[in-house]
Each structure stands twice: as structure tokens, then as C-alpha cells.
Amino acid sequence: MSSEILGFPGIKDEYDIIIVGAGPAGALAAREAAKKGASVLVLDRRKELGAPVRCGEGLGAKYPEKFGIKLSPGAISAHINGARVIAPNLKDDIIIRTPETKGFVLDRKVFDKDLAKDAARAGASIFSKAEVYDLIQEGGKVKGVKVNFDGGKREVRSKIVIAADGAESVIARLAGMKDGVSTLYDTDYGMEYEMANVKLEENGKDFSDLIELFFGREWAPRGYTWIFPKGKDVANVGVGIGGLEAPNAIHYLHKFLADPRMKYRLGNASIIATKGGAIPVCQPLKEFVKDGFMVTGTAAHQVDPIHGGGIGLALNAGRLAGIVAGECALENKVDAASLDRYKKIWYEEEWGKFGKRLALRKVLEKMNDDDFNSILSTINDKDIDLVLEGKFAPVVQKVLVKRPQLLKVLTVLVNL
Ligand SMILES: Cc1cc2nc3c(=O)[nH]c(=O)nc-3n(C[C@H](O)[C@H](O)[C@H](O)COP(=O)(O)OP(=O)(O)OC[C@H]3O[C@@H](n4cnc5c(N)ncnc54)[C@H](O)[C@@H]3O)c2cc1C
């Protein structure tokens, strides 16, 4: 039965496509599928889309334009012109200013809502405070969802369900995808404070248009600590570490904040928001689709394995899933083989870079702080640019001259 209240059109009994989650992946999937002419329902368990924020909010400059997103002024907290990579000794650093490191620190409370508004304008119906707790499955095929909405449980049917429910996704697992939940080892955990009265400069150097990444096991085992500016003296200060260390995330963050070498910049800062969450940093799911079912964005583990950035990849994956879902729903071809076109296109567009970064992650995991200190005092911004492009050989050669003991660890990169 439809959930209409006093004539307000509530959730109907049936749609072409139901999308679980209205983050970047779900919103773009909804926008594209609705643009194709499919009837689209988006359900999100949050009371307010985008809130609470669980993200460093960094996004590369290329994404909004590439995916037809017009950033509203409120969605941008800071314009970023480069990245500063700092060695474990907190002394040696490299500043990179390339097109790849240009971007924004967003306000995701605004950004996510803006994406949802675009999807609604394209024709999708979106409901917040609507938690999907199960799938309707018949004969091994997904046929809709079971949702807690408006104080009651109800079933809604569809030709296709798209799981875009983020890092803690359970929907893919409910659909029978056994690798739907990443292992603790393959998950990073992020803990972050939004802080005010932060100094975004030191010793005459201005860092206000740079994202800063502090590497080293001392600060963040298998990860990094970050300062992402969000205004004149406001920043997201966070740490992302390997899942096996997850309970210690706050310990590492406080250790960084309390280090005497950070006193000038962070010693008088106040915490105005506390954020945290999981980030899968592994292979994408083996399968992206089943009969009547697709999974996209961070729920499909489409996250950069090096820095844990998932917004840009979620936007593209959601977009591709939405285009394919829209076309397949209208043609009434919702079997796995038809929907799998989404996976094929995703691999064509993303795998070249993704696969190399996965290999790089495994290499970085084997390095200690002395290795990092040595490397960051050897290479320069152009070398980092080459690494970001996946051109490892010339940089490996340079590093090995100073640190030959890394030969075995780094050889794998040359052979990619
Ligand atoms: C601490 C931290 C820092 C990060 N920093 C960055 C960064 O700086 N840059 C970057 O690019 N990425 C960053 N990420 C990763 C980034 O936040 C995610 O990869 C990105 O949000 C993925 O988008 P998505 O649409 O796939 O999922 P999400 O944005 O997680 O959206 C999923 C949505 O699904 C909803 N949902 C979940 N389950 C259900 C359910 N059962 N029923 C209904 N709705 C449901 C949720 O409420 C949510 O709105 C960070 C992550 C963390 C944890």
C-alpha cells in the first residue's frame, strides 16, 4: 500500500529502480537512471542527507565538471592548488602543484544535498529516514526491498535494486555477494576532528591552499595523517590507519595533535566536530551485479587503495550504474548478463589506474619510517607526479640509488 499522507505522494508500491543510499554514488545513479526515463526511488536511512559528515571532504578538481555537477558556493569550503607530502620526521616535505592535485575541500552537508536535489529534479523520488533492512528475493532474483519508513515496515518492488549504501554496506551481502563486507585487514579506519583556530602557515610558508599528508608508521600505521583546510583557520585534521589498528585511531590522532612540533599550528585549536568511519581499501567486489541487482560506490569497494578517497570513484561508478540500470529497466532486460555492461565499462574506465594503485599500496605497506624519510629526501614533486600517473620505473631507479635495500620490495612496481 502506498504511504501517501494527506495527498502527499509517499512511497509507491513499485518502481523500475530502487536505490539504497543517497551518497555520491546513489545520487548520481538516481540522476542518470531518471534522466533515461526510468521511475526511480532513493531510500536513505539518514534524517538529513549528507549529515553527519564522515569524510575528509577532499575532491579532485576534475570530477565535478566531468560528471556534470555544478558546485554551489556553499558546497566548497576551500579551493586546493596542491598537495604537501611530509616525511615521518615532520621535516622533509615535497609540495606538488599539478592538475592532479588541484581540487576542493567540500562541505559534504551541502554537496550531498545538492547531488540529491539534482537527482530529484531529474525525476527521482527521494526519501530520508528510510532504512532498508532486507531485500525481497524470489528464485534467487532480487525483486525489491523491505524498508522501515514512517514508523512502519513495508515492501517495495522494483525491476532493479542498486546498493549504494557505502562502507558499511550490508545490502550486497544480503544479495549473496560473499565479499560484500571487506575484511578488517582490507579496511582502513579514519578518525577526524574539524578544528577551528588552526594555523595554516608556519615559518613564512602558507599552506592554506594545500592538502597536507603526513606519512609514517609513527603517525599512522599503513595510512597517513592529514590536514585539509576548510577556511582561513579551520581544517579537517584526521588520521586513517589499517583496520587491525582501528581501536587506536584516536590515540594516533591525539599523539599527532600533542607533538611539540605541531604545537604552533594545532596547539590552540578547538574541536568543533568529531567524525570517523571505515574505508575499504582492497580489490573491488568480484561481481558488481546479479539478476535484478547492482552494487556501486564504496559499497562495491570502489575506493582509491592508496589514499582512501572514494567520492570521485563513487560519482563515476554511480553514474555508470545509473545509465546501465536506466537502459536495462526500460528494455526489461534486468538479468545479470545485461546489467554486467556496467562492470565492463567501469573496468575500461577505472581499472588501469586502480590496479596500479592497489599494487603500490602493497609496496608501501612493506616500508618503514626510515624508508619513507629516505625516499622523501630523495625524490621531488615531478617524481610524485610520475608515481600518481602510474609511471613508477624512473622513480624506483632514483630511490634505489640511495636505498638499495628496497630492491626486492620495489621491483614489483617496475614490472607492472
Ligand atoms: C574518516 C573518513 C575520511 C574520508 N575522507 C575522504 C576524502 O577526503 N575524500 C574522498 O574522496 N573520500 C573520503 N572518504 C571516503 C568517502 O567518504 C566515501 O568513499 C564516499 O562517501 C563514498 O560515497 P558512496 O555514495 O559510495 O557512500 P556514502 O557516501 O557512504 O553514502 C552511503 C549512503 O547510504 C546510506 N545507507 C547505508 N545503509 C543504508 C540502508 N540500509 N538503508 C538506507 N540507506 C542506507 C547512508 O546513510 C549514506 O547516506 C573518507 C571516509 C572516511 C570514513
The ligand as an SDF file (V2000), in Angstrom:
LIG
                    3D

 53 58  0  0  0  0  0  0  0  0999 V2000
   37.1820    9.4920    8.0040 C   0  0  0  0  0  0  0  0  0  0  0  0
   36.9850    9.4180    6.5060 C   0  0  0  0  0  0  0  0  0  0  0  0
   37.5940   10.3610    5.6970 C   0  0  0  0  0  0  0  0  0  0  0  0
   37.3950   10.3110    4.3070 C   0  0  0  0  0  0  0  0  0  0  0  0
   37.9530   11.2940    3.5440 N   0  0  0  0  0  0  0  0  0  0  0  0
   37.7340   11.2920    2.2030 C   0  0  0  0  0  0  0  0  0  0  0  0
   38.2200   12.3530    1.4000 C   0  0  0  0  0  0  0  0  0  0  0  0
   38.8060   13.3270    1.8850 O   0  0  0  0  0  0  0  0  0  0  0  0
   37.9980   12.2990    0.0510 N   0  0  0  0  0  0  0  0  0  0  0  0
   37.3180   11.2560   -0.5290 C   0  0  0  0  0  0  0  0  0  0  0  0
   37.1640   11.2530   -1.7660 O   0  0  0  0  0  0  0  0  0  0  0  0
   36.8260   10.2580    0.2200 N   0  0  0  0  0  0  0  0  0  0  0  0
   36.9890   10.2510    1.5660 C   0  0  0  0  0  0  0  0  0  0  0  0
   36.4480    9.2580    2.3400 N   0  0  0  0  0  0  0  0  0  0  0  0
   35.6460    8.2070    1.6700 C   0  0  0  0  0  0  0  0  0  0  0  0
   34.2870    8.7660    1.2280 C   0  0  0  0  0  0  0  0  0  0  0  0
   33.6460    9.3680    2.3220 O   0  0  0  0  0  0  0  0  0  0  0  0
   33.4070    7.6540    0.6610 C   0  0  0  0  0  0  0  0  0  0  0  0
   34.1820    6.8240   -0.1760 O   0  0  0  0  0  0  0  0  0  0  0  0
   32.2320    8.2380   -0.1320 C   0  0  0  0  0  0  0  0  0  0  0  0
   31.3520    8.9290    0.7110 O   0  0  0  0  0  0  0  0  0  0  0  0
   31.5110    7.1020   -0.8350 C   0  0  0  0  0  0  0  0  0  0  0  0
   30.2870    7.5230   -1.4070 O   0  0  0  0  0  0  0  0  0  0  0  0
   29.0910    6.4680   -1.5150 P   0  0  0  0  0  0  0  0  0  0  0  0
   27.9700    7.1750   -2.1510 O   0  0  0  0  0  0  0  0  0  0  0  0
   29.5750    5.2060   -2.1020 O   0  0  0  0  0  0  0  0  0  0  0  0
   28.7280    6.1200    0.0010 O   0  0  0  0  0  0  0  0  0  0  0  0
   28.2800    7.0930    1.2350 P   0  0  0  0  0  0  0  0  0  0  0  0
   28.6830    8.4890    0.9880 O   0  0  0  0  0  0  0  0  0  0  0  0
   28.7900    6.4050    2.4370 O   0  0  0  0  0  0  0  0  0  0  0  0
   26.7120    7.0090    1.1670 O   0  0  0  0  0  0  0  0  0  0  0  0
   26.0160    5.8430    1.5570 C   0  0  0  0  0  0  0  0  0  0  0  0
   24.6150    6.2570    1.9680 C   0  0  0  0  0  0  0  0  0  0  0  0
   23.8550    5.0630    2.1830 O   0  0  0  0  0  0  0  0  0  0  0  0
   23.0330    5.2490    3.2950 C   0  0  0  0  0  0  0  0  0  0  0  0
   22.6960    3.9160    3.8290 N   0  0  0  0  0  0  0  0  0  0  0  0
   23.5390    2.9960    4.3330 C   0  0  0  0  0  0  0  0  0  0  0  0
   22.8670    1.8750    4.6640 N   0  0  0  0  0  0  0  0  0  0  0  0
   21.5630    2.1100    4.3690 C   0  0  0  0  0  0  0  0  0  0  0  0
   20.3760    1.3370    4.4940 C   0  0  0  0  0  0  0  0  0  0  0  0
   20.4020    0.0900    4.9760 N   0  0  0  0  0  0  0  0  0  0  0  0
   19.2050    1.8920    4.1130 N   0  0  0  0  0  0  0  0  0  0  0  0
   19.1560    3.1520    3.6150 C   0  0  0  0  0  0  0  0  0  0  0  0
   20.2620    3.9300    3.4740 N   0  0  0  0  0  0  0  0  0  0  0  0
   21.4490    3.4110    3.8420 C   0  0  0  0  0  0  0  0  0  0  0  0
   23.8670    6.0970    4.2440 C   0  0  0  0  0  0  0  0  0  0  0  0
   23.0400    6.7930    5.1650 O   0  0  0  0  0  0  0  0  0  0  0  0
   24.5800    7.0400    3.2760 C   0  0  0  0  0  0  0  0  0  0  0  0
   23.8930    8.2390    3.0940 O   0  0  0  0  0  0  0  0  0  0  0  0
   36.6090    9.2820    3.7250 C   0  0  0  0  0  0  0  0  0  0  0  0
   35.9990    8.3240    4.5430 C   0  0  0  0  0  0  0  0  0  0  0  0
   36.1770    8.3880    5.9290 C   0  0  0  0  0  0  0  0  0  0  0  0
   35.4800    7.3770    6.7840 C   0  0  0  0  0  0  0  0  0  0  0  0
  1  2  1  0
  2  3  1  0
  2 52  2  0
  3  4  2  0
  4  5  1  0
  4 50  1  0
  5  6  2  0
  6  7  1  0
  6 13  1  0
  7  8  2  0
  7  9  1  0
  9 10  1  0
 10 11  2  0
 10 12  1  0
 12 13  2  0
 13 14  1  0
 14 15  1  0
 14 50  1  0
 15 16  1  0
 16 17  1  0
 16 18  1  0
 18 19  1  0
 18 20  1  0
 20 21  1  0
 20 22  1  0
 22 23  1  0
 23 24  1  0
 24 25  2  0
 24 26  1  0
 24 27  1  0
 27 28  1  0
 28 29  2  0
 28 30  1  0
 28 31  1  0
 31 32  1  0
 32 33  1  0
 33 34  1  0
 33 48  1  0
 34 35  1  0
 35 36  1  0
 35 46  1  0
 36 37  1  0
 36 45  1  0
 37 38  2  0
 38 39  1  0
 39 40  1  0
 39 45  2  0
 40 41  1  0
 40 42  2  0
 42 43  1  0
 43 44  2  0
 44 45  1  0
 46 47  1  0
 46 48  1  0
 48 49  1  0
 50 51  2  0
 51 52  1  0
 52 53  1  0
M  END
$$$$
